[in-house]
Amino acid sequence: MKNNRSNPPIVSNILETIGNTPMIELNRIADDIPGRVLAKVEYFNPGHSTKDRMAIKMIEDAESNGLLKPGGTIIECTSGNTGMGLALGAIVKGYKLICTLSDKQSKEKIDVLKALGAEIHVCPTNVSPDHPDSYYSVARKLNAEIPNSYFPNQYDNISNRIAHYESTGPEIWEQTEGKITHFIVGVGTGGTISGVGKYLKEKNPEIQIWGVDSYGSVFKKYHETGEFDASEIYSYITEGIGEDILPKNVQFDLIDKFEKVTDKDGALAARELAKKEGLLLGYSCGSAFQGLRQLKHLLPAEAVSVVLFHDHGSRYINKVYNDDWMKENGFL
Ligand SMILES: Cc1ncc(COP(=O)(O)O)c(C=O)c1O
């Protein structure tokens, strides 16, 4: 058995295992994509997603700024993965955690957050962000009502993208020995693409930064035209990517291109990654890979593409990895 991961030393708590995730060559599934395709597999983080990195950074920055005080309550609106990172931070550091989620998030994500001691408020998906019942508004309201509470607001909190600038970006640069030519990732709050993108562009401005968006989201059109077109917004199934708002963490000027992927194509690509590469990944990871596949005509033969895979497939077992669910949605 060949294992290239070094044997890590004893650490003092779970938070010290965040980061330094492996990069894995994609083989069969990337046969027809020019150059090398490498996967930065973020489910190796202890909360099984890349969002552990920014969750802890948001907590630690709030502690330093005096916004989060001992015995406080953290309140966040999350698609689940940020909540998971916050839950780990809250446990180790002794805070209470309340998460608001939209009702399209998988049941597994909700159960996992509860298992880690979080209080959960499930809110309707099909309301506008400023509606009092939206998961953004409910988080704000709870923050106003609960004394000694802190609302990190991952959408506009710049600690989010700084976490990726400080850790994920340098890891990718070092793991590819500076040979990366293209970085492709799904975009939600924008923290991952903006933090990694900024670091990589500083190292080599030629590196292409591509964002994967969903149909029903405003990002691609806004990037291409500067127009926030509300008629682009409708509900979709893919979790974690696309938005009906423009979060401060999306640095549009760092992004070279957006590509939209359908719910169906993202789901099918996730299943293909499991079967062909042994990578049991989250739904948006399928979308990220599919985005690269749709843009493969733009890749030179010597391209070194890195796709960042956000989270683990265990959170989607009753969705993307369930044949009945796939059939109900017309995907199979
Ligand atoms: C599964 C999944 N994919 C993609 C994203 C998008 O990442 P970012 O918010 O850094 O843009 C998220 C963010 O929550 C996510 O949970």
The ligand as a Tripos MOL2 file, in Angstrom:
@<TRIPOS>MOLECULE
LIG
   16    16     1     0     0
SMALL
NO_CHARGES

@<TRIPOS>ATOM
      1 C1        -21.5460   22.1270   -0.4760 C.3       1 LIG1
      2 C2        -21.0460   23.4950   -0.7660 C.ar      1 LIG1
      3 N1        -20.5510   23.7660   -1.9770 N.ar      1 LIG1
      4 C3        -20.1130   24.9930   -2.3130 C.ar      1 LIG1
      5 C4        -20.1580   26.0360   -1.4010 C.ar      1 LIG1
      6 C5        -19.6740   27.3960   -1.8330 C.3       1 LIG1
      7 O1        -18.5130   27.8230   -1.1430 O.3       1 LIG1
      8 P1        -18.3040   29.3600   -0.8100 P.3       1 LIG1
      9 O2        -19.3870   29.7210    0.1610 O.co2     1 LIG1
     10 O3        -16.9650   29.4690   -0.2090 O.co2     1 LIG1
     11 O4        -18.4510   30.1290   -2.0720 O.co2     1 LIG1
     12 C6        -20.6510   25.8020   -0.1270 C.ar      1 LIG1
     13 C7        -20.7690   26.8790    0.8440 C.2       1 LIG1
     14 O5        -21.4760   26.7960    1.8300 O.2       1 LIG1
     15 C8        -21.0930   24.4970    0.2060 C.ar      1 LIG1
     16 O6        -21.5820   24.2110    1.4320 O.3       1 LIG1
@<TRIPOS>BOND
     1     1     2 1
     2     2     3 ar
     3     2    15 ar
     4     3     4 ar
     5     4     5 ar
     6     5     6 1
     7     5    12 ar
     8     6     7 1
     9     7     8 1
    10     8     9 2
    11     8    10 1
    12     8    11 1
    13    12    13 1
    14    12    15 ar
    15    13    14 2
    16    15    16 1
@<TRIPOS>SUBSTRUCTURE
     1 LIG1         1 GROUP 0 **** ****
